[in-house]
Amino acid sequence: MEPLSPQPIESAESSNSSTSEAVKPGNEPDLHIPDSPDSRDTVCMATMTYQGLEVLFSRQQIAERVTEMGAQITNDLNGEKLVMIGVLKGAAPFLADLSRAIQVDATFDFVATTSYGKGQRSSGAVKLIKDLDHSIEGKNVLVVEDILDTGLTLSYLRKLFLQQHPKSLRIATLLDKPSRRIEKIEADYVGFSIPNLFVIGYGMDYAERYRNLPDICVMPPGDPE
Ligand code: IMP
């Protein structure tokens, strides 16, 4: 299936309050747990609310797309075993959901690289700060990433993993920002292709915050760094 284009939807929160009050540098949205069942109802059954953020992909849209990706990956594996390698920290929720949508015998491993530090800008340099726990020689490997942006991280990881001679090496990314690419690399499985927006939620952060938002939201521009 072709990657989907983003369909911005209005959150319950933004339909009641102006998004022109969206986040400004140094004025990030506050998260709070609703304190009554009534307030929970007003945010589409969310367990957490967030103010002034545009929802790019709702949890339902994410769940549906992840299920489709899992079915496609299952089909491509033809019953063979899989090692899923999550790129920490952002890919953790995606790996957890995708793995449960894949119907083969799968194991997990994780790597961590340096990424965007505290802001929305990349330093350009990629460094491995956590290596694989187990060899992937002769294995079917699926690298699971939250977002493919410049391509620097996945190009670096792909080269690194290929040195171990896996049987196969494929890449699944939930989001893809093709217009930002610096290194020539494409994922084998893409959830959604998006324009040049900085997004948060469902594992993705801004200065380590917002990873636990259940929906993927747009972080307004204006980096305090
Ligand atoms: P790349 O090396 O530029 O492809 O970046 C990959 C990493 O950058 C991702 O795994 C994210 O950690 C981070 N990143 C890129 N774009 C975004 C974004 O819009 N929101 C949050 N993190 C991002």
Boltz pocket constraint, residues with backbone or C-beta under 6 A from the ligand:
constraints:
  - pocket:
      binder: B
      contacts: [[A, 87], [A, 90], [A, 115], [A, 116], [A, 122], [A, 145], [A, 146], [A, 147], [A, 148], [A, 149], [A, 150], [A, 151], [A, 152], [A, 153], [A, 154], [A, 197], [A, 198], [A, 199], [A, 200], [A, 204], [A, 205], [A, 206]]
      max_distance: 6.0
